[in-house]
Amino acid sequence: MACKRPAPTASTPALRVLERAGVAHEVLEYEHDERSGQGFGEEAAEKLGLDAAVVFKTLMVTLPDESLAAGVVPVAGSLDLRALASALGVKRVALAEPAVAQRRTGYVLGGISPMGQRQHSAVVIDSSALALDHVLVSGGRRGLDVRLKPQDLVTVTQARVAPIAAL
């Protein structure tokens, strides 16, 4: 898979991270519908015609010290907060308040990427990703996803890999 350069209007911090790192990726765009009623990840899978098991969502959580971490799980499942806390070595985590997640990542809900966040956060990717040839994650805005090899995602985000999804 060649590294596809997005149009200048599609440039985001996440895409710039991939470009700088020389990571092969493909940018996929679709028209986001504010009225769809679906979750952002489910909408991406449907509009791109992909299996929801290969499209991953990034959910921000707050740790006991008030720092944030990202859990990256398939949109076909949900985030197991206890498993994520264990992977991070803390007693518990809670889903971050939307305003806090947006402010600290620099992204809007539905466009939060595990890459290129304004403030560095620990990243944990569900272990199911490693069984796939490619995964999709948000490219940093609604309607913009990036397809890349799961190991490249782990490397570029310096992520831990653990079973954190409840499927």
VMD Tcl script that builds the backbone (N, CA, C; Angstrom):
set m [mol new atoms 501]
animate dup $m
set s [atomselect $m all]
$s set {name element resname resid chain x y z} {
  {N N MET 1 A 0.864 -1.160 0.000}
  {CA C MET 1 A 0.000 0.000 0.000}
  {C C MET 1 A 0.908 1.220 0.000}
  {N N ALA 2 A 0.740 2.055 -0.983}
  {CA C ALA 2 A 1.546 3.262 -1.092}
  {C C ALA 2 A 1.007 4.342 -0.174}
  {N N CYS 3 A 1.878 5.241 0.156}
  {CA C CYS 3 A 1.489 6.373 0.990}
  {C C CYS 3 A 0.780 7.380 0.105}
  {N N LYS 4 A -0.505 7.563 0.322}
  {CA C LYS 4 A -1.278 8.502 -0.493}
  {C C LYS 4 A -1.289 9.850 0.193}
  {N N ARG 5 A -0.916 10.872 -0.525}
  {CA C ARG 5 A -0.915 12.214 0.042}
  {C C ARG 5 A -2.320 12.802 -0.080}
  {N N PRO 6 A -2.878 13.236 1.076}
  {CA C PRO 6 A -4.214 13.829 1.016}
  {C C PRO 6 A -4.163 15.207 0.388}
  {N N ALA 7 A -5.304 15.644 -0.082}
  {CA C ALA 7 A -5.423 17.011 -0.576}
  {C C ALA 7 A -5.151 17.951 0.585}
  {N N PRO 8 A -4.639 19.156 0.326}
  {CA C PRO 8 A -4.336 20.084 1.411}
  {C C PRO 8 A -5.499 20.316 2.366}
  {N N THR 9 A -6.737 20.253 1.888}
  {CA C THR 9 A -7.881 20.466 2.767}
  {C C THR 9 A -8.061 19.311 3.746}
  {N N ALA 10 A -7.471 18.152 3.463}
  {CA C ALA 10 A -7.623 16.991 4.326}
  {C C ALA 10 A -6.475 16.858 5.321}
  {N N SER 11 A -5.532 17.773 5.334}
  {CA C SER 11 A -4.390 17.676 6.228}
  {C C SER 11 A -4.823 17.885 7.677}
  {N N THR 12 A -4.405 16.969 8.530}
  {CA C THR 12 A -4.691 17.049 9.960}
  {C C THR 12 A -3.409 16.683 10.697}
  {N N PRO 13 A -3.328 16.956 11.999}
  {CA C PRO 13 A -2.148 16.531 12.750}
  {C C PRO 13 A -1.890 15.024 12.636}
  {N N ALA 14 A -2.955 14.217 12.624}
  {CA C ALA 14 A -2.787 12.763 12.510}
  {C C ALA 14 A -2.126 12.390 11.184}
  {N N LEU 15 A -2.583 12.991 10.101}
  {CA C LEU 15 A -2.007 12.683 8.794}
  {C C LEU 15 A -0.566 13.181 8.704}
  {N N ARG 16 A -0.278 14.304 9.315}
  {CA C ARG 16 A 1.096 14.816 9.308}
  {C C ARG 16 A 2.025 13.888 10.080}
  {N N VAL 17 A 1.552 13.292 11.177}
  {CA C VAL 17 A 2.354 12.321 11.930}
  {C C VAL 17 A 2.719 11.147 11.029}
  {N N LEU 18 A 1.743 10.624 10.303}
  {CA C LEU 18 A 2.005 9.489 9.412}
  {C C LEU 18 A 2.976 9.855 8.299}
  {N N GLU 19 A 2.796 11.028 7.724}
  {CA C GLU 19 A 3.691 11.489 6.656}
  {C C GLU 19 A 5.122 11.615 7.166}
  {N N ARG 20 A 5.292 12.277 8.311}
  {CA C ARG 20 A 6.643 12.461 8.873}
  {C C ARG 20 A 7.312 11.135 9.197}
  {N N ALA 21 A 6.517 10.176 9.661}
  {CA C ALA 21 A 7.055 8.867 10.034}
  {C C ALA 21 A 7.282 7.968 8.817}
  {N N GLY 22 A 6.788 8.386 7.663}
  {CA C GLY 22 A 6.933 7.571 6.456}
  {C C GLY 22 A 6.103 6.301 6.484}
  {N N VAL 23 A 4.991 6.329 7.207}
  {CA C VAL 23 A 4.122 5.161 7.340}
  {C C VAL 23 A 3.191 5.061 6.135}
  {N N ALA 24 A 3.192 3.903 5.505}
  {CA C ALA 24 A 2.281 3.663 4.379}
  {C C ALA 24 A 0.846 3.682 4.897}
  {N N HIS 25 A 0.008 4.457 4.234}
  {CA C HIS 25 A -1.386 4.570 4.656}
  {C C HIS 25 A -2.232 5.033 3.474}
  {N N GLU 26 A -3.526 4.870 3.652}
  {CA C GLU 26 A -4.479 5.323 2.641}
  {C C GLU 26 A -5.531 6.178 3.342}
  {N N VAL 27 A -5.788 7.331 2.799}
  {CA C VAL 27 A -6.787 8.237 3.353}
  {C C VAL 27 A -8.130 7.954 2.684}
  {N N LEU 28 A -9.153 7.736 3.485}
  {CA C LEU 28 A -10.497 7.470 2.983}
  {C C LEU 28 A -11.436 8.528 3.535}
  {N N GLU 29 A -12.185 9.154 2.650}
  {CA C GLU 29 A -13.116 10.195 3.074}
  {C C GLU 29 A -14.536 9.795 2.706}
  {N N TYR 30 A -15.468 10.265 3.497}
  {CA C TYR 30 A -16.889 10.075 3.222}
  {C C TYR 30 A -17.625 11.302 3.738}
  {N N GLU 31 A -18.828 11.478 3.290}
  {CA C GLU 31 A -19.642 12.620 3.702}
  {C C GLU 31 A -20.307 12.288 5.030}
  {N N HIS 32 A -19.868 12.954 6.098}
  {CA C HIS 32 A -20.463 12.743 7.421}
  {C C HIS 32 A -21.857 13.352 7.457}
  {N N ASP 33 A -22.814 12.606 7.996}
  {CA C ASP 33 A -24.194 13.068 8.112}
  {C C ASP 33 A -24.522 13.313 9.573}
  {N N GLU 34 A -24.663 14.569 9.964}
  {CA C GLU 34 A -24.972 14.935 11.353}
  {C C GLU 34 A -26.277 14.307 11.839}
  {N N ARG 35 A -27.172 13.989 10.925}
  {CA C ARG 35 A -28.489 13.467 11.293}
  {C C ARG 35 A -28.562 11.945 11.258}
  {N N SER 36 A -27.458 11.259 11.044}
  {CA C SER 36 A -27.519 9.813 10.822}
  {C C SER 36 A -28.038 9.036 12.023}
  {N N GLY 37 A -27.780 9.510 13.239}
  {CA C GLY 37 A -28.234 8.789 14.423}
  {C C GLY 37 A -27.342 7.614 14.781}
  {N N GLN 38 A -26.364 7.310 13.943}
  {CA C GLN 38 A -25.432 6.222 14.223}
  {C C GLN 38 A -24.249 6.766 15.004}
  {N N GLY 39 A -23.497 5.826 15.597}
  {CA C GLY 39 A -22.218 6.218 16.165}
  {C C GLY 39 A -21.293 6.595 15.013}
  {N N PHE 40 A -20.285 7.398 15.302}
  {CA C PHE 40 A -19.377 7.855 14.249}
  {C C PHE 40 A -18.665 6.691 13.568}
  {N N GLY 41 A -18.210 5.713 14.351}
  {CA C GLY 41 A -17.510 4.562 13.778}
  {C C GLY 41 A -18.402 3.697 12.917}
  {N N GLU 42 A -19.626 3.479 13.392}
  {CA C GLU 42 A -20.576 2.677 12.617}
  {C C GLU 42 A -20.898 3.365 11.298}
  {N N GLU 43 A -21.021 4.690 11.350}
  {CA C GLU 43 A -21.279 5.450 10.133}
  {C C GLU 43 A -20.120 5.305 9.155}
  {N N ALA 44 A -18.895 5.376 9.666}
  {CA C ALA 44 A -17.712 5.231 8.805}
  {C C ALA 44 A -17.709 3.857 8.134}
  {N N ALA 45 A -17.944 2.801 8.908}
  {CA C ALA 45 A -17.948 1.451 8.355}
  {C C ALA 45 A -19.003 1.318 7.262}
  {N N GLU 46 A -20.196 1.830 7.541}
  {CA C GLU 46 A -21.281 1.728 6.562}
  {C C GLU 46 A -20.979 2.518 5.292}
  {N N LYS 47 A -20.589 3.773 5.460}
  {CA C LYS 47 A -20.373 4.630 4.288}
  {C C LYS 47 A -19.166 4.201 3.466}
  {N N LEU 48 A -18.185 3.583 4.106}
  {CA C LEU 48 A -17.006 3.113 3.369}
  {C C LEU 48 A -17.181 1.666 2.888}
  {N N GLY 49 A -18.307 1.041 3.267}
  {CA C GLY 49 A -18.597 -0.326 2.831}
  {C C GLY 49 A -17.643 -1.348 3.425}
  {N N LEU 50 A -17.284 -1.160 4.707}
  {CA C LEU 50 A -16.312 -2.034 5.350}
  {C C LEU 50 A -16.917 -2.769 6.531}
  {N N ASP 51 A -16.313 -3.893 6.864}
  {CA C ASP 51 A -16.697 -4.668 8.034}
  {C C ASP 51 A -16.364 -3.847 9.280}
  {N N ALA 52 A -17.291 -3.751 10.208}
  {CA C ALA 52 A -17.082 -2.969 11.432}
  {C C ALA 52 A -15.948 -3.521 12.287}
  {N N ALA 53 A -15.502 -4.745 12.034}
  {CA C ALA 53 A -14.397 -5.331 12.806}
  {C C ALA 53 A -13.051 -4.731 12.428}
  {N N VAL 54 A -12.952 -4.076 11.269}
  {CA C VAL 54 A -11.671 -3.483 10.855}
  {C C VAL 54 A -11.626 -1.977 11.055}
  {N N VAL 55 A -12.770 -1.395 11.403}
  {CA C VAL 55 A -12.833 0.040 11.671}
  {C C VAL 55 A -12.766 0.206 13.189}
  {N N PHE 56 A -11.778 0.978 13.651}
  {CA C PHE 56 A -11.553 1.141 15.081}
  {C C PHE 56 A -11.900 2.555 15.521}
  {N N LYS 57 A -12.438 2.657 16.739}
  {CA C LYS 57 A -12.765 3.957 17.320}
  {C C LYS 57 A -11.779 4.255 18.447}
  {N N THR 58 A -11.553 5.525 18.673}
  {CA C THR 58 A -10.653 5.980 19.728}
  {C C THR 58 A -11.497 6.613 20.826}
  {N N LEU 59 A -11.447 6.012 22.006}
  {CA C LEU 59 A -12.209 6.507 23.149}
  {C C LEU 59 A -11.228 6.999 24.203}
  {N N MET 60 A -11.419 8.229 24.631}
  {CA C MET 60 A -10.533 8.827 25.628}
  {C C MET 60 A -11.074 8.558 27.027}
  {N N VAL 61 A -10.167 8.193 27.916}
  {CA C VAL 61 A -10.524 7.931 29.307}
  {C C VAL 61 A -9.664 8.786 30.225}
  {N N THR 62 A -10.206 9.040 31.408}
  {CA C THR 62 A -9.485 9.780 32.440}
  {C C THR 62 A -8.946 8.782 33.453}
  {N N LEU 63 A -7.663 8.926 33.788}
  {CA C LEU 63 A -7.012 8.091 34.784}
  {C C LEU 63 A -7.141 8.741 36.159}
  {N N PRO 64 A -6.825 8.002 37.227}
  {CA C PRO 64 A -6.952 8.575 38.577}
  {C C PRO 64 A -6.159 9.872 38.772}
  {N N ASP 65 A -5.053 10.067 38.058}
  {CA C ASP 65 A -4.267 11.295 38.209}
  {C C ASP 65 A -4.756 12.426 37.311}
  {N N GLU 66 A -5.915 12.232 36.668}
  {CA C GLU 66 A -6.556 13.206 35.770}
  {C C GLU 66 A -5.901 13.296 34.387}
  {N N SER 67 A -4.882 12.471 34.118}
  {CA C SER 67 A -4.331 12.422 32.763}
  {C C SER 67 A -5.304 11.627 31.894}
  {N N LEU 68 A -5.114 11.718 30.586}
  {CA C LEU 68 A -5.975 10.976 29.658}
  {C C LEU 68 A -5.192 9.858 28.997}
  {N N ALA 69 A -5.920 8.854 28.568}
  {CA C ALA 69 A -5.373 7.766 27.763}
  {C C ALA 69 A -6.405 7.437 26.693}
  {N N ALA 70 A -5.946 6.795 25.638}
  {CA C ALA 70 A -6.833 6.420 24.539}
  {C C ALA 70 A -6.963 4.905 24.466}
  {N N GLY 71 A -8.202 4.444 24.386}
  {CA C GLY 71 A -8.479 3.041 24.120}
  {C C GLY 71 A -8.966 2.935 22.684}
  {N N VAL 72 A -8.325 2.087 21.890}
  {CA C VAL 72 A -8.652 1.956 20.467}
  {C C VAL 72 A -9.221 0.560 20.256}
  {N N VAL 73 A -10.525 0.508 19.936}
  {CA C VAL 73 A -11.243 -0.759 19.839}
  {C C VAL 73 A -12.097 -0.789 18.573}
  {N N PRO 74 A -12.449 -2.004 18.107}
  {CA C PRO 74 A -13.311 -2.096 16.921}
  {C C PRO 74 A -14.673 -1.454 17.178}
  {N N VAL 75 A -15.227 -0.801 16.167}
  {CA C VAL 75 A -16.546 -0.197 16.330}
  {C C VAL 75 A -17.615 -1.267 16.495}
  {N N ALA 76 A -17.304 -2.509 16.138}
  {CA C ALA 76 A -18.251 -3.613 16.299}
  {C C ALA 76 A -18.416 -4.000 17.769}
  {N N GLY 77 A -17.550 -3.496 18.637}
  {CA C GLY 77 A -17.619 -3.831 20.051}
  {C C GLY 77 A -17.637 -2.582 20.906}
  {N N SER 78 A -17.302 -2.769 22.168}
  {CA C SER 78 A -17.237 -1.638 23.090}
  {C C SER 78 A -15.953 -1.750 23.906}
  {N N LEU 79 A -15.635 -0.680 24.595}
  {CA C LEU 79 A -14.431 -0.623 25.409}
  {C C LEU 79 A -14.713 -1.216 26.781}
  {N N ASP 80 A -13.877 -2.159 27.202}
  {CA C ASP 80 A -13.956 -2.743 28.539}
  {C C ASP 80 A -13.078 -1.885 29.447}
  {N N LEU 81 A -13.711 -1.026 30.252}
  {CA C LEU 81 A -12.976 -0.076 31.084}
  {C C LEU 81 A -12.069 -0.770 32.096}
  {N N ARG 82 A -12.501 -1.889 32.646}
  {CA C ARG 82 A -11.658 -2.623 33.604}
  {C C ARG 82 A -10.420 -3.180 32.920}
  {N N ALA 83 A -10.593 -3.726 31.743}
  {CA C ALA 83 A -9.440 -4.271 31.008}
  {C C ALA 83 A -8.473 -3.164 30.625}
  {N N LEU 84 A -9.003 -2.011 30.237}
  {CA C LEU 84 A -8.135 -0.889 29.880}
  {C C LEU 84 A -7.376 -0.397 31.111}
  {N N ALA 85 A -8.048 -0.286 32.243}
  {CA C ALA 85 A -7.377 0.131 33.477}
  {C C ALA 85 A -6.240 -0.835 33.806}
  {N N SER 86 A -6.511 -2.117 33.693}
  {CA C SER 86 A -5.484 -3.125 33.960}
  {C C SER 86 A -4.295 -2.970 33.008}
  {N N ALA 87 A -4.575 -2.759 31.729}
  {CA C ALA 87 A -3.500 -2.588 30.742}
  {C C ALA 87 A -2.665 -1.347 31.032}
  {N N LEU 88 A -3.283 -0.334 31.636}
  {CA C LEU 88 A -2.584 0.902 31.966}
  {C C LEU 88 A -1.943 0.861 33.360}
  {N N GLY 89 A -2.223 -0.208 34.117}
  {CA C GLY 89 A -1.633 -0.353 35.440}
  {C C GLY 89 A -2.251 0.539 36.496}
  {N N VAL 90 A -3.539 0.850 36.329}
  {CA C VAL 90 A -4.249 1.666 37.318}
  {C C VAL 90 A -5.482 0.903 37.789}
  {N N LYS 91 A -6.056 1.364 38.914}
  {CA C LYS 91 A -7.228 0.674 39.472}
  {C C LYS 91 A -8.475 0.857 38.640}
  {N N ARG 92 A -8.657 2.080 38.106}
  {CA C ARG 92 A -9.871 2.317 37.316}
  {C C ARG 92 A -9.660 3.498 36.376}
  {N N VAL 93 A -10.488 3.506 35.354}
  {CA C VAL 93 A -10.553 4.625 34.415}
  {C C VAL 93 A -12.021 4.928 34.181}
  {N N ALA 94 A -12.285 6.122 33.699}
  {CA C ALA 94 A -13.653 6.516 33.355}
  {C C ALA 94 A -13.609 7.210 32.005}
  {N N LEU 95 A -14.684 7.088 31.259}
  {CA C LEU 95 A -14.732 7.814 29.995}
  {C C LEU 95 A -14.544 9.298 30.275}
  {N N ALA 96 A -13.701 9.923 29.470}
  {CA C ALA 96 A -13.414 11.349 29.655}
  {C C ALA 96 A -14.632 12.176 29.285}
  {N N GLU 97 A -14.794 13.285 29.968}
  {CA C GLU 97 A -15.841 14.237 29.602}
  {C C GLU 97 A -15.555 14.705 28.179}
  {N N PRO 98 A -16.578 14.800 27.330}
  {CA C PRO 98 A -16.357 15.194 25.937}
  {C C PRO 98 A -15.562 16.494 25.775}
  {N N ALA 99 A -15.878 17.506 26.567}
  {CA C ALA 99 A -15.172 18.787 26.437}
  {C C ALA 99 A -13.695 18.642 26.785}
  {N N VAL 100 A -13.399 17.828 27.787}
  {CA C VAL 100 A -12.008 17.599 28.185}
  {C C VAL 100 A -11.271 16.835 27.076}
  {N N ALA 101 A -11.909 15.795 26.549}
  {CA C ALA 101 A -11.297 15.009 25.473}
  {C C ALA 101 A -11.000 15.887 24.265}
  {N N GLN 102 A -11.943 16.730 23.897}
  {CA C GLN 102 A -11.745 17.609 22.734}
  {C C GLN 102 A -10.629 18.626 22.982}
  {N N ARG 103 A -10.617 19.221 24.145}
  {CA C ARG 103 A -9.617 20.244 24.452}
  {C C ARG 103 A -8.202 19.640 24.488}
  {N N ARG 104 A -8.060 18.486 25.116}
  {CA C ARG 104 A -6.719 17.912 25.278}
  {C C ARG 104 A -6.201 17.234 24.021}
  {N N THR 105 A -7.111 16.710 23.188}
  {CA C THR 105 A -6.646 16.048 21.959}
  {C C THR 105 A -6.522 17.019 20.801}
  {N N GLY 106 A -7.329 18.084 20.828}
  {CA C GLY 106 A -7.352 19.010 19.700}
  {C C GLY 106 A -8.281 18.559 18.585}
  {N N TYR 107 A -9.042 17.506 18.831}
  {CA C TYR 107 A -9.973 16.969 17.846}
  {C C TYR 107 A -11.407 17.063 18.369}
  {N N VAL 108 A -12.383 17.045 17.447}
  {CA C VAL 108 A -13.785 17.007 17.850}
  {C C VAL 108 A -14.230 15.559 18.019}
  {N N LEU 109 A -15.269 15.352 18.826}
  {CA C LEU 109 A -15.827 14.006 18.981}
  {C C LEU 109 A -16.193 13.465 17.610}
  {N N GLY 110 A -15.918 12.196 17.408}
  {CA C GLY 110 A -16.171 11.579 16.110}
  {C C GLY 110 A -15.006 11.755 15.163}
  {N N GLY 111 A -14.025 12.538 15.572}
  {CA C GLY 111 A -12.826 12.758 14.758}
  {C C GLY 111 A -11.562 12.603 15.579}
  {N N ILE 112 A -11.685 12.067 16.807}
  {CA C ILE 112 A -10.509 11.904 17.657}
  {C C ILE 112 A -9.659 10.757 17.121}
  {N N SER 113 A -8.431 11.075 16.828}
  {CA C SER 113 A -7.467 10.099 16.319}
  {C C SER 113 A -6.497 9.738 17.442}
  {N N PRO 114 A -5.975 8.513 17.426}
  {CA C PRO 114 A -4.947 8.171 18.412}
  {C C PRO 114 A -3.594 8.814 18.068}
  {N N MET 115 A -3.507 9.430 16.901}
  {CA C MET 115 A -2.252 10.033 16.431}
  {C C MET 115 A -2.376 11.551 16.410}
  {N N GLY 116 A -1.283 12.241 16.712}
  {CA C GLY 116 A -1.244 13.686 16.548}
  {C C GLY 116 A -2.071 14.469 17.536}
  {N N GLN 117 A -2.283 13.927 18.718}
  {CA C GLN 117 A -3.071 14.644 19.709}
  {C C GLN 117 A -2.290 15.835 20.260}
  {N N ARG 118 A -3.014 16.868 20.637}
  {CA C ARG 118 A -2.410 18.096 21.166}
  {C C ARG 118 A -1.546 17.792 22.393}
  {N N GLN 119 A -2.072 16.992 23.325}
  {CA C GLN 119 A -1.316 16.572 24.504}
  {C C GLN 119 A -1.121 15.069 24.408}
  {N N HIS 120 A 0.110 14.619 24.630}
  {CA C HIS 120 A 0.403 13.187 24.533}
  {C C HIS 120 A -0.437 12.392 25.535}
  {N N SER 121 A -1.006 11.307 25.071}
  {CA C SER 121 A -1.766 10.390 25.919}
  {C C SER 121 A -1.269 8.980 25.656}
  {N N ALA 122 A -1.264 8.157 26.696}
  {CA C ALA 122 A -0.966 6.744 26.508}
  {C C ALA 122 A -2.042 6.157 25.597}
  {N N VAL 123 A -1.651 5.218 24.753}
  {CA C VAL 123 A -2.582 4.578 23.823}
  {C C VAL 123 A -2.534 3.074 24.052}
  {N N VAL 124 A -3.707 2.455 24.134}
  {CA C VAL 124 A -3.821 1.003 24.207}
  {C C VAL 124 A -4.727 0.569 23.066}
  {N N ILE 125 A -4.230 -0.344 22.245}
  {CA C ILE 125 A -4.975 -0.840 21.089}
  {C C ILE 125 A -5.429 -2.262 21.383}
  {N N ASP 126 A -6.686 -2.540 21.077}
  {CA C ASP 126 A -7.202 -3.888 21.311}
  {C C ASP 126 A -6.400 -4.909 20.515}
  {N N SER 127 A -6.093 -6.016 21.158}
  {CA C SER 127 A -5.252 -7.050 20.544}
  {C C SER 127 A -5.861 -7.661 19.291}
  {N N SER 128 A -7.164 -7.527 19.083}
  {CA C SER 128 A -7.778 -8.069 17.860}
  {C C SER 128 A -7.215 -7.405 16.612}
  {N N ALA 129 A -6.676 -6.205 16.747}
  {CA C ALA 129 A -6.133 -5.484 15.592}
  {C C ALA 129 A -4.978 -6.244 14.952}
  {N N LEU 130 A -4.174 -6.921 15.768}
  {CA C LEU 130 A -2.976 -7.578 15.232}
  {C C LEU 130 A -3.294 -8.765 14.332}
  {N N ALA 131 A -4.511 -9.272 14.387}
  {CA C ALA 131 A -4.913 -10.384 13.525}
  {C C ALA 131 A -5.359 -9.901 12.141}
  {N N LEU 132 A -5.435 -8.599 11.950}
  {CA C LEU 132 A -5.936 -8.025 10.700}
  {C C LEU 132 A -4.792 -7.546 9.820}
  {N N ASP 133 A -5.032 -7.548 8.504}
  {CA C ASP 133 A -4.041 -7.014 7.566}
  {C C ASP 133 A -3.947 -5.503 7.684}
  {N N HIS 134 A -5.119 -4.847 7.824}
  {CA C HIS 134 A -5.194 -3.394 7.923}
  {C C HIS 134 A -6.315 -3.018 8.873}
  {N N VAL 135 A -6.176 -1.861 9.501}
  {CA C VAL 135 A -7.235 -1.297 10.330}
  {C C VAL 135 A -7.491 0.124 9.867}
  {N N LEU 136 A -8.660 0.636 10.215}
  {CA C LEU 136 A -8.971 2.038 9.955}
  {C C LEU 136 A -9.162 2.736 11.280}
  {N N VAL 137 A -8.593 3.927 11.391}
  {CA C VAL 137 A -8.806 4.791 12.553}
  {C C VAL 137 A -9.104 6.181 12.027}
  {N N SER 138 A -9.615 7.020 12.897}
  {CA C SER 138 A -9.927 8.386 12.487}
  {C C SER 138 A -8.661 9.101 12.042}
  {N N GLY 139 A -8.813 9.858 10.976}
  {CA C GLY 139 A -7.710 10.660 10.470}
  {C C GLY 139 A -7.674 12.046 11.081}
  {N N GLY 140 A -8.543 12.324 12.038}
  {CA C GLY 140 A -8.484 13.598 12.736}
  {C C GLY 140 A -9.644 14.531 12.482}
  {N N ARG 141 A -10.654 14.058 11.781}
  {CA C ARG 141 A -11.887 14.826 11.646}
  {C C ARG 141 A -12.993 13.875 11.229}
  {N N ARG 142 A -14.222 14.290 11.439}
  {CA C ARG 142 A -15.355 13.460 11.034}
  {C C ARG 142 A -15.333 13.307 9.522}
  {N N GLY 143 A -15.573 12.086 9.066}
  {CA C GLY 143 A -15.595 11.827 7.628}
  {C C GLY 143 A -14.228 11.563 7.032}
  {N N LEU 144 A -13.212 11.378 7.868}
  {CA C LEU 144 A -11.849 11.141 7.389}
  {C C LEU 144 A -11.245 9.988 8.178}
  {N N ASP 145 A -10.990 8.886 7.504}
  {CA C ASP 145 A -10.369 7.731 8.143}
  {C C ASP 145 A -9.063 7.406 7.435}
  {N N VAL 146 A -8.215 6.659 8.137}
  {CA C VAL 146 A -6.924 6.259 7.600}
  {C C VAL 146 A -6.810 4.745 7.710}
  {N N ARG 147 A -6.430 4.106 6.596}
  {CA C ARG 147 A -6.182 2.654 6.601}
  {C C ARG 147 A -4.671 2.448 6.680}
  {N N LEU 148 A -4.253 1.615 7.643}
  {CA C LEU 148 A -2.835 1.309 7.787}
  {C C LEU 148 A -2.672 -0.050 8.448}
  {N N LYS 149 A -1.450 -0.559 8.431}
  {CA C LYS 149 A -1.175 -1.845 9.069}
  {C C LYS 149 A -1.236 -1.649 10.580}
  {N N PRO 150 A -1.816 -2.631 11.294}
  {CA C PRO 150 A -1.947 -2.475 12.737}
  {C C PRO 150 A -0.604 -2.280 13.438}
  {N N GLN 151 A 0.430 -2.971 12.982}
  {CA C GLN 151 A 1.731 -2.818 13.640}
  {C C GLN 151 A 2.283 -1.409 13.428}
  {N N ASP 152 A 1.988 -0.805 12.276}
  {CA C ASP 152 A 2.405 0.581 12.059}
  {C C ASP 152 A 1.674 1.525 13.010}
  {N N LEU 153 A 0.394 1.247 13.262}
  {CA C LEU 153 A -0.371 2.059 14.214}
  {C C LEU 153 A 0.232 1.936 15.613}
  {N N VAL 154 A 0.581 0.728 16.003}
  {CA C VAL 154 A 1.205 0.499 17.313}
  {C C VAL 154 A 2.504 1.287 17.403}
  {N N THR 155 A 3.316 1.211 16.363}
  {CA C THR 155 A 4.619 1.879 16.374}
  {C C THR 155 A 4.477 3.393 16.426}
  {N N VAL 156 A 3.648 3.958 15.556}
  {CA C VAL 156 A 3.554 5.414 15.465}
  {C C VAL 156 A 2.904 6.039 16.707}
  {N N THR 157 A 2.068 5.283 17.409}
  {CA C THR 157 A 1.433 5.801 18.628}
  {C C THR 157 A 2.156 5.343 19.898}
  {N N GLN 158 A 3.175 4.503 19.742}
  {CA C GLN 158 A 3.896 3.931 20.888}
  {C C GLN 158 A 2.912 3.241 21.832}
  {N N ALA 159 A 1.988 2.506 21.243}
  {CA C ALA 159 A 0.884 1.916 21.991}
  {C C ALA 159 A 1.254 0.613 22.664}
  {N N ARG 160 A 0.479 0.317 23.678}
  {CA C ARG 160 A 0.448 -1.019 24.273}
  {C C ARG 160 A -0.654 -1.770 23.546}
  {N N VAL 161 A -0.551 -3.082 23.499}
  {CA C VAL 161 A -1.590 -3.916 22.891}
  {C C VAL 161 A -2.125 -4.840 23.966}
  {N N ALA 162 A -3.441 -4.871 24.130}
  {CA C ALA 162 A -4.067 -5.700 25.164}
  {C C ALA 162 A -5.514 -5.976 24.765}
  {N N PRO 163 A -6.099 -7.039 25.305}
  {CA C PRO 163 A -7.517 -7.320 25.022}
  {C C PRO 163 A -8.413 -6.367 25.821}
  {N N ILE 164 A -8.792 -5.254 25.200}
  {CA C ILE 164 A -9.576 -4.232 25.906}
  {C C ILE 164 A -10.981 -4.052 25.318}
  {N N ALA 165 A -11.341 -4.849 24.327}
  {CA C ALA 165 A -12.663 -4.731 23.708}
  {C C ALA 165 A -13.603 -5.799 24.237}
  {N N ALA 166 A -14.844 -5.415 24.423}
  {CA C ALA 166 A -15.911 -6.357 24.737}
  {C C ALA 166 A -16.694 -6.505 23.448}
  {N N LEU 167 A -16.573 -7.653 22.810}
  {CA C LEU 167 A -17.228 -7.865 21.509}
  {C C LEU 167 A -18.522 -8.621 21.647}
}
mol reanalyze $m
mol bondsrecalc $m
mol representation Tube
mol addrep $m
